[in-house]
Structures are given as C-alpha cells and as structure tokens.
Amino acid sequence: MSDDAGEMTMERLHAMYDKMLDETVRIPGQPAWIMLCGYAIGETAEFCALAKAFVEHHGHGIILLITPKHVSVANMYAHRFLKVVVVPDEHMHAMLRSGYIPQDRFELDQPISACWIDRGFRDSDGIKYLGRYPERGGISETDMMRFVLRLPWNAKLEAPYIAPEAEQRAMALAQEKGLRLGRSVLLCPINNSARRFPDLFWSTVAARLQERGYTVFTNMGGLKPHNGPETMPVQGTIPVDLPIELVIPFAHLCGRMISGGNGMCFLTFLGNLKSFKMTQILPVSKDVQVGHSSLGFRAPYQEKGGELISAFQYLSPELCLDAPLSEYLLQWDADEATMVEQALMVADDNTSDARCIKRLAGNGRPYIEEHADWLRDLA
C-alpha cells in the first residue's frame, strides 16, 4: 500500500469516528466531556472513581466510552455519567492509537483519553518516578490521574456502587458453594498484569489456610486465556467464576482475599470499605534487587520493560488508611523451598517478615500514619 493510500485510509477512519460521535455519542444541545477508557480494569476504575470530582471541578457531565469487557466497572459508577457508550475493542484501540485524539486535548464535546498513558506520560517519563527519591516526595498513580484530568490534588476517590442485586447474587452463590462467613478466603491467582506464581505457591497457600480452618475458593473469572497457575482451580479449593461485579461482595462475605497486583485488585480495594482483609502479592525476580522506594513503579528487568510492582502504599496511599491490608514482595521464580516458605508466610499473614512491604516516612514512622491528616480527605 502506498503512503497516499495509507493516508486516505486513515482519513476515512477518522471520518467514520467523526460520524459516530455525531450520531451516537454527543447529546444535541448539551455540552459534555467525552472520555475514553480504553485500557485495563485498573485505569478504568481509577477514572471512574474520580468522575464525581471531575464534574464538580470542571462542570457539565461526562459521556463515557468503554469497551465491552469493562462495562461492569462503568456500571458501578453509572450514576456519575450522562450516558455510557460501548465501543468495540478494535475501534477503541484505533481511536487511541491512530492520531485521532491529540495528546493535549482538553475541551468539551471532543474525545479525550481518560488515561495518563495517552497524555504524554508513559512509563518512561520521569515525573512518575519521583517516588524513587525518598526525600523528594513524589507523585502516586492516583495523583497522576488527578494531574492529567486537571483536578485539584485533593480531589476525592469515590468507592464503586455495589448494587443490591449483585449482593444478592453473591450471597446466593456463597450459600451454594458452602462459604463460611468471615472464615473463608478468596484466592485470585489469574493475573494479566504481572508475572504469575506457580502451582506450588498457590497449592501451598491453600493447604495452609485449610489447615488453619478456612474454606478456600479460587476465582476462575478473568480474561481468557488466563495468566495464572497451570492448575485451575488451585488444588483442594472450591472454584467460583466471579464476574467483575461479584468480586467485591463475595470477598466481603469471605473475609479475606489474596491476589496479585492488577486492575481487578485495585477496583476491589477501592470498594473494600474496610470490610475484609486484602493481601496483595507482588512478583519480582530473584535476580533483581528492589528497594522499597521503587515500589509502585517498575523494577529493572531484562524483559517486557520491567516487573510491575504496584504496591498500594505507593500506588494509592489514600486508600490504605485504616485498611486491613498487607502487601508482600515475593520471588516468582524462586526455588521450591523458598516458594513454599513464601506461600506459608502469605497464608499466615506474617507481617513481621522483611518481605512484607511497609512504606516508611522520612522519620521512620509508617508513611500512611504520618500523613493520615491529608490522606483521609482524598477517599
């Protein structure tokens, strides 16, 4: 295909999107912000949690464009949008990647990416890495979203709305599966955002929890093909296939959830409301040295641009205040003995181990406690 032909194809593509916006998206006579959420669950949940603050600060309402697989996230915040328009994955990807939307656009009735990734702040940009310099303060993931949305630094995150119908479905499933209220654990081993932990890790976690008297479930829900252990469900556990809208109410009934760092974990933490114990496990190679000042970003690694280490204490510290949270930095490629040791530590929630992440302020106090006065106003 010649350059001219390719250019004409792009012109036709953009013309098609112009037509779609006029005929399907815009509301005649009602100016609105047209926001596109075209990435993963985490970025979508992050924007939705700030939608109330966005409207309060900028005025007007929001028309949200979303992909089919993330409609459930948008539905938890549906009361914050004028309307939600579902866009096929391929069209969303093309709109975000074809040059159709200028990076610096921020105007009513024109499409805007709701994710900082498309606003000139990719992983390589230095501003998000300020947290690596302990005495310099820094910017968290949630602060990054506030920044690109041109919101005040104290804009509040809003918890997702769990519909009564979802709570009822979760309760019915819990009764069907033999869940014991507050004495059960939901394992979420599928992780499309980071390295997976092997069968040995998850089966050891499950066995130890059962030994301690807990009923253990494996969440089979998630994107397919999944990036989880080879054996699903985890050996000896009860499988449950939870759609996005049931994860939070089901975990609430269990009393504890153990998950890798990903968008679903972030959405669940947004809606935790201190009602159940959250344990997040973060993978790092045994060959990589990571200091706690790096957490929340990427450790250096020779493949895929680094290991994703999204510790909530760095990613979204405002959500950690008074939260029943523990986070562990674990070797995903450890030898068998170390893998078993790590699994037992997580199952027992041994927070005294050095692998349990504890973000400290400059004076040595826990960061979340030291900054509780202003963090409390952000969520």
DRENDO-1510 file (C-alpha; in Angstrom, 1 decimal, always signed):
<recs>
REC; n; res; u; v; w
REC; 1; MET; +0.0; +0.0; +0.0 .
REC; 2; SER; +1.4; +3.4; -0.9 .
REC; 3; ASP; +1.8; +6.2; +1.6 .
REC; 4; ASP; -1.1; +8.1; -0.1 .
REC; 5; ALA; -3.4; +5.1; +0.1 .
REC; 6; GLY; -2.5; +4.6; +3.8 .
REC; 7; GLU; -3.1; +8.3; +4.5 .
REC; 8; MET; -6.5; +8.1; +2.7 .
REC; 9; THR; -7.4; +5.0; +4.8 .
REC; 10; MET; -6.6; +7.0; +8.0 .
REC; 11; GLU; -8.7; +9.9; +6.7 .
REC; 12; ARG; -11.7; +7.6; +6.2 .
REC; 13; LEU; -11.1; +6.0; +9.6 .
REC; 14; HIS; -11.2; +9.4; +11.3 .
REC; 15; ALA; -14.2; +10.4; +9.2 .
REC; 16; MET; -16.0; +7.3; +10.5 .
REC; 17; TYR; -15.2; +8.3; +14.1 .
REC; 18; ASP; -16.5; +11.8; +13.5 .
REC; 19; LYS; -19.7; +10.4; +12.2 .
REC; 20; MET; -20.0; +8.0; +15.2 .
REC; 21; LEU; -19.5; +10.9; +17.6 .
REC; 22; ASP; -22.2; +13.0; +15.9 .
REC; 23; GLU; -24.8; +10.2; +15.5 .
REC; 24; THR; -24.2; +8.0; +18.6 .
REC; 25; VAL; -22.2; +9.8; +21.3 .
REC; 26; ARG; -22.8; +13.5; +21.5 .
REC; 27; ILE; -26.1; +14.8; +23.1 .
REC; 28; PRO; -27.6; +17.6; +20.9 .
REC; 29; GLY; -27.8; +20.9; +22.8 .
REC; 30; GLN; -25.9; +19.6; +25.9 .
REC; 31; PRO; -22.2; +20.2; +26.1 .
REC; 32; ALA; -20.4; +17.3; +27.7 .
REC; 33; TRP; -17.0; +15.8; +28.3 .
REC; 34; ILE; -16.4; +12.8; +26.1 .
REC; 35; MET; -14.0; +10.5; +27.9 .
REC; 36; LEU; -12.5; +7.3; +26.5 .
REC; 37; CYS; -11.5; +4.4; +28.9 .
REC; 38; GLY; -9.7; +2.0; +26.6 .
REC; 39; TYR; -7.2; +0.3; +28.8 .
REC; 40; ALA; -7.3; -2.2; +31.7 .
REC; 41; ILE; -9.7; -2.5; +34.7 .
REC; 42; GLY; -7.3; -0.5; +36.9 .
REC; 43; GLU; -7.1; +2.6; +34.7 .
REC; 44; THR; -10.9; +2.4; +34.1 .
REC; 45; ALA; -11.7; +2.1; +37.8 .
REC; 46; GLU; -9.2; +5.0; +38.6 .
REC; 47; PHE; -11.0; +7.4; +36.2 .
REC; 48; CYS; -14.5; +6.3; +37.3 .
REC; 49; ALA; -13.5; +6.9; +41.0 .
REC; 50; LEU; -12.6; +10.5; +40.1 .
REC; 51; ALA; -15.7; +11.1; +37.9 .
REC; 52; LYS; -17.6; +12.9; +40.7 .
REC; 53; ALA; -14.7; +15.1; +41.4 .
REC; 54; PHE; -14.2; +15.8; +37.7 .
REC; 55; VAL; -17.8; +17.0; +37.2 .
REC; 56; GLU; -17.7; +19.1; +40.4 .
REC; 57; HIS; -14.5; +20.8; +39.3 .
REC; 58; HIS; -15.0; +21.2; +35.6 .
REC; 59; GLY; -18.8; +21.5; +35.3 .
REC; 60; HIS; -21.0; +19.8; +32.7 .
REC; 61; GLY; -21.4; +16.0; +32.6 .
REC; 62; ILE; -19.5; +13.1; +31.2 .
REC; 63; ILE; -20.2; +10.8; +28.3 .
REC; 64; LEU; -18.1; +7.7; +28.9 .
REC; 65; LEU; -16.9; +5.5; +26.0 .
REC; 66; ILE; -15.9; +2.0; +27.3 .
REC; 67; THR; -15.0; -1.4; +25.8 .
REC; 68; PRO; -17.4; -4.4; +26.3 .
REC; 69; LYS; -15.2; -6.2; +28.8 .
REC; 70; HIS; -15.1; -3.2; +31.2 .
REC; 71; VAL; -18.8; -2.3; +31.2 .
REC; 72; SER; -19.2; -3.8; +34.6 .
REC; 73; VAL; -16.8; -1.3; +36.0 .
REC; 74; ALA; -18.6; +1.6; +34.4 .
REC; 75; ASN; -21.9; +0.3; +35.8 .
REC; 76; MET; -20.6; +0.6; +39.3 .
REC; 77; TYR; -20.3; +4.4; +38.6 .
REC; 78; ALA; -23.2; +4.7; +36.1 .
REC; 79; HIS; -24.9; +7.4; +38.2 .
REC; 80; ARG; -21.8; +9.7; +37.5 .
REC; 81; PHE; -22.3; +9.7; +33.7 .
REC; 82; LEU; -24.8; +11.3; +31.3 .
REC; 83; LYS; -24.5; +8.1; +29.3 .
REC; 84; VAL; -22.2; +5.1; +28.7 .
REC; 85; VAL; -21.4; +4.1; +25.1 .
REC; 86; VAL; -19.9; +0.7; +24.4 .
REC; 87; VAL; -17.2; +0.7; +21.7 .
REC; 88; PRO; -15.7; -2.4; +20.2 .
REC; 89; ASP; -12.1; -3.1; +21.3 .
REC; 90; GLU; -10.7; -2.6; +17.8 .
REC; 91; HIS; -12.4; +0.8; +17.4 .
REC; 92; MET; -11.3; +2.0; +20.8 .
REC; 93; HIS; -7.7; +0.9; +20.1 .
REC; 94; ALA; -7.7; +2.7; +16.7 .
REC; 95; MET; -9.2; +5.9; +18.2 .
REC; 96; LEU; -6.5; +6.0; +20.8 .
REC; 97; ARG; -3.6; +4.9; +18.6 .
REC; 98; SER; -4.3; +6.4; +15.2 .
REC; 99; GLY; -3.6; +10.1; +16.0 .
REC; 100; TYR; -7.3; +10.8; +16.1 .
REC; 101; ILE; -7.1; +12.4; +19.6 .
REC; 102; PRO; -4.3; +15.0; +20.2 .
REC; 103; GLN; -2.4; +14.3; +23.4 .
REC; 104; ASP; -3.0; +17.8; +24.7 .
REC; 105; ARG; -6.8; +17.9; +24.0 .
REC; 106; PHE; -9.0; +19.0; +26.9 .
REC; 107; GLU; -12.2; +20.5; +25.6 .
REC; 108; LEU; -16.0; +19.9; +25.7 .
REC; 109; ASP; -17.7; +17.7; +23.1 .
REC; 110; GLN; -14.3; +16.4; +21.8 .
REC; 111; PRO; -13.0; +12.9; +22.6 .
REC; 112; ILE; -10.3; +12.8; +25.4 .
REC; 113; SER; -8.4; +9.8; +26.6 .
REC; 114; ALA; -9.1; +9.3; +30.4 .
REC; 115; CYS; -5.8; +7.6; +30.9 .
REC; 116; TRP; -2.5; +9.3; +31.6 .
REC; 117; ILE; -0.7; +6.8; +29.3 .
REC; 118; ASP; -2.2; +8.8; +26.3 .
REC; 119; ARG; -1.5; +12.2; +27.8 .
REC; 120; GLY; +2.3; +12.2; +27.2 .
REC; 121; PHE; +3.2; +10.4; +30.4 .
REC; 122; ARG; +4.2; +6.8; +29.6 .
REC; 123; ASP; +6.2; +4.6; +31.8 .
REC; 124; SER; +9.5; +6.1; +30.6 .
REC; 125; ASP; +8.5; +9.6; +31.7 .
REC; 126; GLY; +10.4; +10.8; +34.8 .
REC; 127; ILE; +7.6; +12.5; +36.7 .
REC; 128; LYS; +6.0; +9.3; +37.9 .
REC; 129; TYR; +9.4; +8.1; +39.2 .
REC; 130; LEU; +9.8; +10.9; +41.8 .
REC; 131; GLY; +8.8; +8.3; +44.4 .
REC; 132; ARG; +12.2; +6.7; +43.9 .
REC; 133; TYR; +13.8; +9.6; +45.6 .
REC; 134; PRO; +12.7; +9.3; +49.2 .
REC; 135; GLU; +13.5; +12.9; +50.3 .
REC; 136; ARG; +11.8; +14.4; +47.2 .
REC; 137; GLY; +8.2; +13.4; +48.0 .
REC; 138; GLY; +6.7; +12.2; +44.7 .
REC; 139; ILE; +3.6; +11.5; +42.8 .
REC; 140; SER; +1.4; +8.4; +43.2 .
REC; 141; GLU; -0.6; +6.6; +40.5 .
REC; 142; THR; -3.8; +8.3; +41.7 .
REC; 143; ASP; -2.0; +11.7; +41.8 .
REC; 144; MET; -1.0; +11.1; +38.2 .
REC; 145; MET; -4.6; +10.7; +37.2 .
REC; 146; ARG; -5.6; +13.8; +39.1 .
REC; 147; PHE; -2.8; +15.7; +37.2 .
REC; 148; VAL; -3.8; +14.7; +33.7 .
REC; 149; LEU; -7.5; +15.3; +34.5 .
REC; 150; ARG; -6.6; +18.8; +35.7 .
REC; 151; LEU; -8.1; +18.2; +39.1 .
REC; 152; PRO; -7.1; +19.6; +42.5 .
REC; 153; TRP; -4.5; +17.5; +44.3 .
REC; 154; ASN; -7.2; +16.9; +47.0 .
REC; 155; ALA; -9.8; +15.5; +44.5 .
REC; 156; LYS; -11.5; +12.6; +46.2 .
REC; 157; LEU; -11.7; +9.0; +45.0 .
REC; 158; GLU; -15.2; +7.5; +45.2 .
REC; 159; ALA; -15.9; +3.9; +46.1 .
REC; 160; PRO; -17.8; +1.8; +43.5 .
REC; 161; TYR; -21.5; +1.3; +44.0 .
REC; 162; ILE; -22.4; -2.3; +44.6 .
REC; 163; ALA; -26.0; -2.9; +43.5 .
REC; 164; PRO; -28.3; -4.8; +45.9 .
REC; 165; GLU; -28.9; -7.3; +43.1 .
REC; 166; ALA; -25.1; -8.0; +43.0 .
REC; 167; GLU; -25.0; -8.5; +46.7 .
REC; 168; GLN; -28.0; -10.9; +46.5 .
REC; 169; ARG; -26.3; -12.9; +43.7 .
REC; 170; ALA; -23.1; -13.1; +45.8 .
REC; 171; MET; -25.0; -14.3; +48.8 .
REC; 172; ALA; -26.8; -17.0; +46.8 .
REC; 173; LEU; -23.5; -18.2; +45.3 .
REC; 174; ALA; -21.9; -18.2; +48.7 .
REC; 175; GLN; -24.7; -20.4; +50.1 .
REC; 176; GLU; -24.5; -22.7; +47.1 .
REC; 177; LYS; -20.7; -23.1; +47.5 .
REC; 178; GLY; -20.6; -23.6; +51.2 .
REC; 179; LEU; -18.9; -20.3; +52.1 .
REC; 180; ARG; -18.5; -19.7; +55.8 .
REC; 181; LEU; -19.0; -16.0; +56.7 .
REC; 182; GLY; -15.7; -14.5; +57.8 .
REC; 183; ARG; -13.9; -17.8; +57.8 .
REC; 184; SER; -13.3; -18.2; +54.1 .
REC; 185; VAL; -10.5; -16.9; +51.7 .
REC; 186; LEU; -10.8; -16.0; +48.0 .
REC; 187; LEU; -7.7; -16.7; +46.0 .
REC; 188; CYS; -7.3; -14.7; +42.8 .
REC; 189; PRO; -4.3; -16.3; +41.0 .
REC; 190; ILE; -5.2; -15.1; +37.5 .
REC; 191; ASN; -3.0; -12.0; +36.7 .
REC; 192; ASN; -2.7; -10.5; +33.2 .
REC; 193; SER; -0.7; -7.5; +34.6 .
REC; 194; ALA; +2.3; -9.2; +36.1 .
REC; 195; ARG; +4.3; -12.4; +36.4 .
REC; 196; ARG; +2.4; -15.4; +37.6 .
REC; 197; PHE; +3.2; -17.5; +40.7 .
REC; 198; PRO; +3.3; -21.3; +40.0 .
REC; 199; ASP; +1.1; -24.2; +41.2 .
REC; 200; LEU; +3.4; -24.9; +44.1 .
REC; 201; PHE; +2.8; -21.4; +45.6 .
REC; 202; TRP; -0.9; -21.4; +45.4 .
REC; 203; SER; -1.5; -25.0; +46.4 .
REC; 204; THR; +0.7; -24.4; +49.5 .
REC; 205; VAL; -1.2; -21.3; +50.4 .
REC; 206; ALA; -4.5; -23.2; +50.1 .
REC; 207; ALA; -3.3; -26.2; +52.1 .
REC; 208; ARG; -2.1; -24.0; +54.9 .
REC; 209; LEU; -5.3; -22.0; +55.0 .
REC; 210; GLN; -7.4; -25.2; +55.1 .
REC; 211; GLU; -5.1; -26.5; +57.9 .
REC; 212; ARG; -6.0; -23.3; +59.8 .
REC; 213; GLY; -9.7; -24.0; +59.4 .
REC; 214; TYR; -10.6; -21.7; +56.5 .
REC; 215; THR; -12.8; -22.6; +53.5 .
REC; 216; VAL; -10.8; -21.6; +50.4 .
REC; 217; PHE; -12.1; -20.6; +47.0 .
REC; 218; THR; -10.4; -20.0; +43.6 .
REC; 219; ASN; -11.8; -17.2; +41.4 .
REC; 220; MET; -12.0; -18.7; +37.9 .
REC; 221; GLY; -13.2; -15.4; +36.5 .
REC; 222; GLY; -10.9; -13.2; +34.4 .
REC; 223; LEU; -9.7; -12.6; +30.9 .
REC; 224; LYS; -9.0; -15.6; +28.7 .
REC; 225; PRO; -6.6; -17.0; +28.1 .
REC; 226; HIS; -5.7; -16.5; +31.7 .
REC; 227; ASN; -2.2; -15.9; +33.1 .
REC; 228; GLY; -2.5; -18.0; +36.2 .
REC; 229; PRO; -1.0; -21.2; +37.5 .
REC; 230; GLU; -1.3; -24.2; +35.2 .
REC; 231; THR; -3.7; -25.9; +37.6 .
REC; 232; MET; -7.0; -24.2; +37.9 .
REC; 233; PRO; -8.8; -24.2; +40.3 .
REC; 234; VAL; -6.0; -24.3; +42.8 .
REC; 235; GLN; -5.7; -27.8; +44.2 .
REC; 236; GLY; -8.1; -28.5; +47.0 .
REC; 237; THR; -10.1; -25.3; +46.6 .
REC; 238; ILE; -13.7; -24.6; +45.6 .
REC; 239; PRO; -14.0; -23.0; +42.1 .
REC; 240; VAL; -16.1; -19.9; +41.7 .
REC; 241; ASP; -16.4; -18.0; +38.4 .
REC; 242; LEU; -17.0; -14.4; +39.6 .
REC; 243; PRO; -17.9; -11.7; +37.1 .
REC; 244; ILE; -16.4; -8.3; +38.0 .
REC; 245; GLU; -19.5; -7.0; +39.8 .
REC; 246; LEU; -19.5; -10.0; +42.2 .
REC; 247; VAL; -15.8; -10.0; +43.3 .
REC; 248; ILE; -16.3; -7.3; +46.0 .
REC; 249; PRO; -19.4; -8.6; +47.6 .
REC; 250; PHE; -18.1; -12.2; +47.5 .
REC; 251; ALA; -14.8; -11.2; +49.1 .
REC; 252; HIS; -16.7; -9.3; +51.8 .
REC; 253; LEU; -18.6; -12.5; +52.7 .
REC; 254; CYS; -15.3; -14.5; +52.7 .
REC; 255; GLY; -13.5; -12.1; +55.0 .
REC; 256; ARG; -10.2; -12.2; +53.1 .
REC; 257; MET; -8.9; -12.0; +49.5 .
REC; 258; ILE; -5.4; -12.9; +48.3 .
REC; 259; SER; -4.5; -11.5; +44.8 .
REC; 260; GLY; -1.6; -10.4; +42.6 .
REC; 261; GLY; -1.2; -6.8; +41.7 .
REC; 262; ASN; -3.7; -5.9; +38.9 .
REC; 263; GLY; -6.6; -3.8; +38.0 .
REC; 264; MET; -9.2; -6.1; +39.5 .
REC; 265; CYS; -7.3; -6.0; +42.8 .
REC; 266; PHE; -7.3; -2.1; +42.6 .
REC; 267; LEU; -11.1; -2.0; +41.9 .
REC; 268; THR; -11.7; -4.4; +44.8 .
REC; 269; PHE; -9.5; -2.2; +47.1 .
REC; 270; LEU; -11.5; +0.9; +46.0 .
REC; 271; GLY; -14.6; -0.9; +47.2 .
REC; 272; ASN; -13.2; -2.7; +50.3 .
REC; 273; LEU; -14.7; -0.2; +52.7 .
REC; 274; LYS; -12.6; -1.9; +55.4 .
REC; 275; SER; -14.9; -4.9; +55.3 .
REC; 276; PHE; -12.4; -7.6; +54.5 .
REC; 277; LYS; -8.7; -8.4; +54.7 .
REC; 278; MET; -6.8; -7.7; +51.5 .
REC; 279; THR; -3.5; -9.4; +50.8 .
REC; 280; GLN; -1.6; -8.4; +47.7 .
REC; 281; ILE; +1.4; -10.4; +46.4 .
REC; 282; LEU; +3.8; -8.6; +44.1 .
REC; 283; PRO; +6.3; -10.5; +41.9 .
REC; 284; VAL; +10.0; -9.8; +41.5 .
REC; 285; SER; +12.7; -11.9; +40.0 .
REC; 286; LYS; +15.2; -13.4; +42.4 .
REC; 287; ASP; +17.9; -11.7; +40.3 .
REC; 288; VAL; +16.6; -8.2; +40.8 .
REC; 289; GLN; +17.2; -6.0; +43.8 .
REC; 290; VAL; +14.3; -3.7; +44.6 .
REC; 291; GLY; +14.4; -1.0; +47.3 .
REC; 292; HIS; +11.1; +0.0; +48.9 .
REC; 293; SER; +11.5; +3.5; +47.4 .
REC; 294; SER; +11.0; +1.9; +44.0 .
REC; 295; LEU; +7.7; +0.2; +44.8 .
REC; 296; GLY; +4.6; +1.3; +42.8 .
REC; 297; PHE; +6.6; +1.6; +39.7 .
REC; 298; ARG; +8.8; -0.9; +37.7 .
REC; 299; ALA; +11.9; -2.7; +38.8 .
REC; 300; PRO; +14.6; -3.0; +36.2 .
REC; 301; TYR; +14.2; -6.3; +34.3 .
REC; 302; GLN; +15.5; -7.5; +31.0 .
REC; 303; GLU; +12.1; -8.5; +29.6 .
REC; 304; LYS; +8.9; -6.6; +29.0 .
REC; 305; GLY; +10.3; -3.3; +30.2 .
REC; 306; GLY; +10.4; -4.3; +33.8 .
REC; 307; GLU; +8.4; -6.0; +36.5 .
REC; 308; LEU; +5.1; -4.4; +37.6 .
REC; 309; ILE; +5.3; -3.7; +41.3 .
REC; 310; SER; +2.1; -1.8; +42.2 .
REC; 311; ALA; +2.1; -1.6; +46.0 .
REC; 312; PHE; -1.0; +0.2; +47.1 .
REC; 313; GLN; +1.0; +2.0; +49.8 .
REC; 314; TYR; +2.8; +3.8; +46.9 .
REC; 315; LEU; +0.1; +3.5; +44.1 .
REC; 316; SER; -2.8; +4.9; +46.1 .
REC; 317; PRO; -1.8; +5.6; +49.7 .
REC; 318; GLU; -5.1; +7.4; +50.4 .
REC; 319; LEU; -6.9; +4.0; +50.2 .
REC; 320; CYS; -4.6; +2.4; +52.7 .
REC; 321; LEU; -5.5; +4.5; +55.7 .
REC; 322; ASP; -7.1; +2.2; +58.4 .
REC; 323; ALA; -7.3; -0.5; +55.7 .
REC; 324; PRO; -6.8; -4.2; +56.6 .
REC; 325; LEU; -4.1; -4.5; +54.0 .
REC; 326; SER; -0.9; -6.5; +53.8 .
REC; 327; GLU; +1.5; -6.5; +50.8 .
REC; 328; TYR; +4.3; -8.9; +50.1 .
REC; 329; LEU; +7.2; -8.6; +47.6 .
REC; 330; LEU; +7.9; -12.2; +46.5 .
REC; 331; GLN; +10.1; -14.1; +44.1 .
REC; 332; TRP; +8.0; -15.5; +41.3 .
REC; 333; ASP; +11.0; -17.6; +40.1 .
REC; 334; ALA; +12.2; -18.9; +43.5 .
REC; 335; ASP; +13.5; -22.4; +44.2 .
REC; 336; GLU; +10.9; -24.8; +45.6 .
REC; 337; ALA; +12.0; -24.4; +49.3 .
REC; 338; THR; +11.8; -20.6; +49.0 .
REC; 339; MET; +8.5; -20.8; +47.2 .
REC; 340; VAL; +6.9; -22.9; +50.0 .
REC; 341; GLU; +8.4; -20.5; +52.6 .
REC; 342; GLN; +6.8; -17.6; +50.8 .
REC; 343; ALA; +3.5; -19.3; +50.5 .
REC; 344; LEU; +3.3; -20.1; +54.2 .
REC; 345; MET; +4.2; -16.6; +55.1 .
REC; 346; VAL; +1.3; -15.2; +53.0 .
REC; 347; ALA; -1.2; -17.8; +54.2 .
REC; 348; ASP; -0.2; -17.0; +57.8 .
REC; 349; ASP; -0.1; -13.2; +57.0 .
REC; 350; ASN; +3.3; -12.9; +58.7 .
REC; 351; THR; +3.7; -9.2; +58.5 .
REC; 352; SER; +6.9; -9.3; +60.6 .
REC; 353; ASP; +8.8; -10.8; +57.7 .
REC; 354; ALA; +11.1; -8.4; +55.8 .
REC; 355; ARG; +9.2; -9.3; +52.6 .
REC; 356; CYS; +6.1; -7.7; +53.9 .
REC; 357; ILE; +6.1; -4.1; +52.5 .
REC; 358; LYS; +6.0; -1.3; +55.0 .
REC; 359; ARG; +6.2; +2.2; +53.5 .
REC; 360; LEU; +8.0; +4.5; +55.9 .
REC; 361; ALA; +8.1; +8.2; +56.1 .
REC; 362; GLY; +11.4; +10.1; +56.4 .
REC; 363; ASN; +11.3; +10.0; +60.2 .
REC; 364; GLY; +10.8; +6.2; +60.2 .
REC; 365; ARG; +7.1; +6.1; +61.1 .
REC; 366; PRO; +4.7; +4.3; +58.8 .
REC; 367; TYR; +4.0; +6.7; +55.9 .
REC; 368; ILE; +0.2; +6.2; +56.0 .
REC; 369; GLU; +0.1; +7.1; +59.7 .
REC; 370; GLU; +2.5; +10.0; +59.4 .
REC; 371; HIS; +0.3; +11.6; +56.6 .
REC; 372; ALA; -3.1; +10.5; +57.8 .
REC; 373; ASP; -4.3; +14.1; +58.2 .
REC; 374; TRP; -4.3; +14.8; +54.5 .
REC; 375; LEU; -4.7; +11.3; +53.1 .
REC; 376; ARG; -8.0; +11.0; +54.9 .
REC; 377; ASP; -9.5; +13.7; +52.8 .
REC; 378; LEU; -8.7; +12.0; +49.5 .
REC; 379; ALA; -11.0; +9.0; +49.6 .
</recs>
